[in-house]
Amino acid sequence: MITPSDVFVILVTSGSVLLIALFFSKYLLAVFSNKKTRLDRIFGPIETTIYRISGVNPYEEMGWKSYLKALLYLNVIEAIIGFLILMFQGSLPLNPMHFPDVSWSLSFNTALSFSSNTNLQHYNGGSTLSYLSQMASIQFLQFTSAATGLCVAVAVFRGIIGKTNGLGNFYVDYTRSIVRILIPLSGIAALILVFLGVPQSLNGYALLNTLQTGATEVVKVGPIASLDAIMQLGTNGGGYFGANGANPLANPSPITNLFLLALMMLLPTSVLFLFGRMAGSMKEGRTLILASYSLYFIDIAVALIPATQIAAGMDVRFGSASSVIWTVTSTAFTTGSMNANLSAFNPLVILAAMFGMIIQATPGGIGVGAMYMLMYVIMAVFIVGLMAGRTPEYLGTKINASDVRLAVIAFLSHPIIILVPTVITFAIGAQTAAGLGTGSISFTQVFYEFTSAAANNGSDFLGSSGNTVFFNVSTGIVMWLGRFVPIAIMLAISGNMVQRKRYASEALRTDSLTFAAVLVVAIFILAVLTFFPFLTLG
């Protein structure tokens, strides 16, 4: 049940994030518009050196096909690097606990998971991965996948807004995302976390004697603060420990809990404001903000309806309300980090979490959430145009049949990528290897697993019990399809729209509160009609 204190926490956190994001979007505009800033003296030489070493022409403009190829090439190479580090970690340095090599199927799953910004974890990091694996594989991919999401959003914005001749240069956008945004912000966030009590160390695990019995206890430490920072900032979600944000070393107090909560909301919200700035009309960005945050608040309200939670697996430091808010926020922003066990929650909380992953625009993950919102905008504009008897237009550009067809394909790809492997799992009985049966609870857990994988969220019921060859390989494939199929389609739509003539719009006002309401209703109806039959089975 919602209490006044819960409402206060939600409003203060959301209000603070919205205010900071509004101003931070100005900096994002300068970064991606190549405008001069006071930080050019610091970052400019670094970027120039990177371009020279890699042979990149920063002035080359790319079409959507070239942009997509560059994006895929780089992500494949990064995934291979992450895979090899995990496969051979036993022979590599920075392994003070002498952890053995990770199996091929788990390495495959983990590399695809973190390179797709999903961070699904079929392992316990504190007892499986070396320091080198945590830093050079896990954290490395958390930076690169977050940068890829930012690049996609900006490229889609350029195409739909149509103020440039192409979608930009992927390598330039990617470099600037990491050098000017992710590394500085993550560094600041990591320092704050260290100040708040989160460990950051390369020494071996600490051995301490307990006060009650005097027995020796192994305290797992390591580069936790740096991973926590990019985990939340980049809407990654994969934690240092299996317990994720419920572990007191990763999330020691209610203060760090609120800080990490706000951190995961910052960049997705800033990107929505960035759209308004790039379009030259903050009202257009306001429409996307209103729609996405309305869906988010509906999700929160539904999740807080139950008066009590199951509570087993819930950290008493945070309480049920804070745990529910974190879980719904984490799925709404497709982060996937947790501060409680999913099994601790009332079914309505799980339903609210699933809706966030099904819609993916509430507001969704870094960059990709805004991309999905524009997909819904294209479909909503088309539907309203048909109802009003006018040619569908958006930002002065006519929406043609090809755009709508591609948007529908992008929308339908999500349920197909989820439902097909879910059905296959039960058809061949693969769930039994993870200790699951054939009942409604097992169905919910498997359905949630593939929904989370396809939505690039990463939260799951299975945890390390999902470390089977079937689930490692199947979810790995689902994560990459769920990541890059919609990206490819939305880049194609943007590439088609960027060259079209712009007209003074006399059609539907897309910067109005009315359109924001229509957009919310359209998104909700599409999600319910698509997934309702499967949701009723769990």
N, C-alpha and C positions, 0 to 999 in steps of 0.2 A: 504494500500500500504506500502511495506517495505521501511523504510528510513535508512540512514547510522547509525543513533543513535540506531535504533532497532537492527540492525546487531551487533553493538558494544556491547550492553547490553547482547544479546544472547551469543556472542562469549566469552566475559569476564566472564560471570557467568558460562557457561559450561566449559570453560577452567580452571577456578579456582576450580570448583568441581572435574573435572577429575584429576587435579594435586593433590589435597588433598586426593581424593579417592585412587589414586595410592599408596600413602604412608600409608594411613590408612588401606589398605588391608593387609599390613604386620602385623599389630596388630591383625586383624581378623584371620589371619593364625595362629598366636601364640595362640589365644584364643581357636580356635576349633581344634588345633593340640596338645593341652595340653603342649605347650612349656613354659619354665620358662620365666617370665618377672619380671621387677622391682616392679610391682604392686601385685605380689603374696602375699606379706606380708599383704597387705590391704584386698584383696578379698579372699585369700585362707581360712582364718578362717571362714569367712561368709558362703562360699560355704560348708565347712565341717559341720558346724552347721546345715545348711539346709538339707544336706544329712542324718545326724543323726536323726533329728526330723522326717523327712518323710520316713525313712527306706529305702533309695535308696542306691544300691550298685553302686558306680560310675565307677567300673571297668567292669561291665557287658556289653557285646556287644550284640546289638539287631539286629535281622533280620528285614525285611521290615514290616512284619505283627505285630511284637511286637512293633516296632517303631510307626506304625500307631495307634495301640490300645492305647498306652500310650498318644499319641497326642490327640486322640478323647476323651478319658476319662477326661483328664485335661481340655480340652476346653469346654466340657459339664458342668463340675462342675463350671468353671468360669462363664459361661453364666447363670447358675442357681443363682449364688451369685449376679451377676449384676441385674438379673430379680427381685429377692426378695428385694433388696435395693430400686429399683424404685417403686415396688408395695406398699411398706410400708414406703416411705420416710416421709409421714406426721407424723408418730409416732416416727421418729428417730431424733437424735440430729443434730446440725449444719444446722438448717433450720430457720435462722433468719427472713425470709420473710414469713414463715408459708405456704409454698406451699403444696397443698393436695397430696394424693397418685396419682401415675400415673396409668391410666387405664391398664387393663390386656393386651389388644391388643397392645397398644403403648409400654408397658414394654417388651412384647414379641419381638416386632420388634426392639426395641432399644438394648436389650441384645444380640440378634442374630446379629444385625448390627455391634456393636462394638467388639464382640468376633470374628467376621469373618474379621476384619480389613476393613470393608466397611464404617461404620460411616454414613450411610444414616440417615437423621434426619427428622422425621415427626413432629417435635416440635420446639419451640423456647426455647433454653436452659435458657436464661436469665429470662424468665417468667414462666418456668415449673419445673426446677430441683433445688433442694436444693444444698448447698455446699457439703454435704456428698455424694449426688448422683453424682455430678460432679467429685468428687475425688475418692470415693470408688467404684463407678460403672463405670463411663465413663473413667476416666484416668487409672484406674486399668486395664480395658479391652484393652485400647490402648497400654499399655505396654505388656500385655500377648499375644495379637494377633500379634504384631510386632515381638516378640520373637519366636512365632510359625513359622512365615514366614522365619526368619533366620534359624531356625532348619531344616525346609524342604529343603531349598536350600543346606545347608551343607550336609545333608543326601543324597540328589540326587547326589551331586558332588562326594561323597565318592563311591557311587555305580557305577556311570558311569566311573570314573577314575580308580577304582579297585585296589587301593593300600592298602586297609584294608580288614579284613575278614567279616565285616558287615557294617551296616550303622551308627554305633556309638550308643550312649545311649541318648535317647530323653531327659530324665530328666537332664542329665549333660549339654547337649547343651542348653537346655531351661534356666537352672539356670545361666550358664555363659553368655548367651545372655543378660539377664536382669541385672545381677550383674556387669558384666565387660564392657558392651557396652551401653545399653539403659539408665540406671539410671545415670551413669557419664556424658554421652553426653547431656542428657536432663537437668540435673542440670546446666551444663555450659551454655547451650542455654537459659534456663529460666533466669539465672542471667543477661545474655546479653540483653534479652528482657526487663527485669525490668529496666536496665540501659537506654534502648532506649525509655522507657515511657509506657510500658505495665503494668497494675496494677497486684498486687498479694496481696490479702487481704482476711481475714476471717471475717471482720466486715460486718455489714449490708449494704444495698445499701445507697449511699450518697444522701442527699437532698440539692440541690443548687438552688440559685435564678439566673434566667437568666438576662443578662445585658440589653436586649432590653425592656422587659416588667416587669421584676421583679417577674415573676411567678415562682413557685417552680417546679423544674425539678428533677425527680428521675434518678440518674446515677447508672447504674447497674455495680457493681464491683464484685470482688471475686477472686478465684485462677485462674486467666486468663493466666498469663505468663507460669505457669507450664503446663497447658493444651495445650497452643499454641506450646510449645517446642516438646512434644511427638506427638502432632497432626501432625506436619510436619516431624519430624525426623523418625517416625514410619510409614510414608505414610498412616496415618489414615484419616485425613481430617475433622473429626467432630469437629466443633468449639464450643466455649462457648456460642456464640450468634447465633441467626437465620441468621443474615447477614454475619456470618463467618468473613473472612478476610477483608470484606468491612467495618466492624465496626471500627471506629477510636480508640476504646480502645484495640481491639485485634491486630490492624495493623495501628499504628498511623502515619507512615511516609513512604516516598519512601525508606528510609534506611532499615526499618524493612521489607518492602515488598521484597527487594532484599535478605535480610538475610533469611527470611522464604522460599523464592523461592529456594535458594541454599540448605537450610536444608532438604527440601523434596527430593532433588536429590542425596544427599550424600551417604546414605547407599545402595540404589539399584545399584548405580554405583560402590561402593566399593565391593559389592558382585560379580559383574562381573569380576573385577580384581582378586578377591579371587579365582575364578575358575582357572584362569591361574596359580596362585601360587600353588594351590593344585595339578594341573595337571603337574607341573614341567616345564611348557612352557608358558611364558607370551604372546607368539604369539597366543595361543589358546584363552586366555582371550581377547586379542586385537581384534580377529575376532568377538566375541560377542559384544564388545564395539562398533566397527565400524558399525555392523549391526543395533544394537539398536539405536545408536545415529543418524545414517543416517535416519532411520524411524522417529525419533523425529524431526530432522531438516526439513524433508519433511512436517511433520504435521504443524510445525511452519510457514513454507513458504506458505502453502495453506491457513492457517488461516489469514495471514497478507496481502493476495492479495486484499481484498476489501479496497477501498480508505477511506470509512467511515463505522462506526458502527451505530446501531440504537440509542445508547447512553442513552436512558432512563433506569435508574437502574445501571449506570456506575459511579464510584467514580471519581470526577474530580481531586482528589489528585494524582491519578496514570495515568490517561489518557487512551485512547483506546488501544494503543500498549502494554503498561504494563499489562493491564487487559487481553488482548488476550494472551499474552505470559504466564501469570499465569494460565489461564484457560486451555490452551493446555498442559502446563507442568504438571498441576495437574491431567489431565486425562491420559497423557502419562506415568506418574509415578503412576497411579491409587491411587492418594491421595484423590482427590475429594473436597479439600478445595477451596473456591472461594473468589475473591475480587471484584466481580461484579455479577449482576443478569444475568443468562443465557439468559433471554429474551432481553438483551441489545445488543446481538451480531448478526452479519450477519450470514445467513445460512451456509456459508462456514466455519465459526468458529465452529459451532455446528457439522458439518460434520467431521472436523479435530478432534474435541474432541471425537466423536463417534469412529473414527478409532483407537485412542489410547486405548479405552476400548475394542474394538473388538479384536485387536491384542494382547494386554496385555504384550507386550515385547518391549516397546518403551521408556525406558527400563523396564517398569512395576513396580509393587510394591516391597516392601522390601522382598527379597528372592524369592517370587513367580514369579516375572518377569523373573529372571534368569532361574527358572524351566520351564516356558513357552518357553523361548528361546531355551533351550535344547530339548524340544519337537519338535520345528520347525527344529532344527538341525538334529534330528533323521530322520524326514520325508525327509528333503533335501538330506541327505546322501544317503538314500534309492533311491530317484528319480534319483540322479546323478549316483549312482552305476548301476541302470538299463540302463541308457542311455549310459554309458561307457562299459557295459558288464562285470562289475566286482562285486565281492561280496562286499556289503556295509560294511564299517568298520568305527569306530570312536575311536580315541585314542588307536588303536591297538586291539580293540574288535569288533568281527563280530556282525553286526546288523541283527538279524534273523526276521522271519515273525511275531513271537509273539511280539517283541518289536514294530514293525511298526504298528501292529494291535492295540496294546494298545495306542500308540501315536495318531493314528487316532481317536480312541474312545475318548481320552482326548480332542482332538481338536473339535470333533463333539458335545461333551457334552455342550460346551459353547453356540453355537447357539440354541440347543434344549432347554436348560434351559431358554434362553431369549424368543424365539419365541412362545413356547407353552403357557406360561402365558399371553403374549401379545394378542394372538388370543382369549384366554378364556375371557380376560377382555372385549373385544368388543363383543364377542358372547353373554355374559350375561348382557351387559350394565353396568358393575361395574364402568366404568369411570365417569358416571353421578354423583355419590356420591361425587366425588372430583371436581365437577363443570366443567367437560370436555364434549365435544360433540363427534361427529363422523367424523369430518373433518380431513384434513391432518395435521393441527397443533396439534390437540388432539392426533392423532396417533403418531406423533413425540414425544410428551411429555410422552406418555405411553411407547413407544418403548425405549426411553431414560431412563425412570425409571427402567425398567427391565434389560436393558443393563448395566446400572450403578450398579445395585444390583448384577447381575451375575459376573461382572468384579471386584467386591469388591472395587468399586470406591467411590460411595456415593454422588456425585453431582447429582442434580435433578432439574426439573422444578416445581414439585408439592409443596415441602416444607411442611408446616403444613397443607395444604389442602389435602395432602395424608394421613392424620390421620383418616382413615376409617378402619373398621374391615377388609375389603377385602384387601386393599393395605398393611396394617400392617402385616397381616398373609401371604399373597402371596409373598411379597418382602422378608419377613423374611425367608421363606422356600427357595426362590431363592438364597438369600445371602449365606446360608449354603451349598446348593448344589453346587453353583458356586465356593465356597471356597474349600470344602473338597473332592468332586468327582475327580477333576483333581489332587489334592494332592495325593489321594489314588492310582490313576493310575500311576503317575510318581514315587511314592515310589515303586510300584510293578515292574516297568521297571528297576529301579535302583537295587532292590533286586535280580532280575534275572541276571543282568549284573555283579554284584560284584564278583560272583564266577567263572566267565569264564576266560579261559586262555587268556593272552595277547600275541600278536604277534608283531614282527617288521612290522610296517605298510608299505605296498607297494602300497596302493590304493590311494584314493583321498587325497590331502593335504588340511586339514581343517583349517590350520593356515595361509592360503594365502588370499590376497585381492580378488582374483577371487572367492573363496568360499564365502567370506563375501558378495560380490555382488550377487551371486546366491541365497544366503540365503535371502537377502532383497527382491529380485524379487519373490521368492517362497512364502514368507510370504504375500506380497502384493497381489499376485494372489489368494492365498487361502482365504484371507479376503474378497476380492472383489467378488469372485464367490459365497461365502457363504451368504453374507449379501446384495448384490446389489439389489435384487428384493424388499427387505423390505425398504432399504434406499430410493429407488425411490418413495415410497408411501408417505413419509413424506415431 
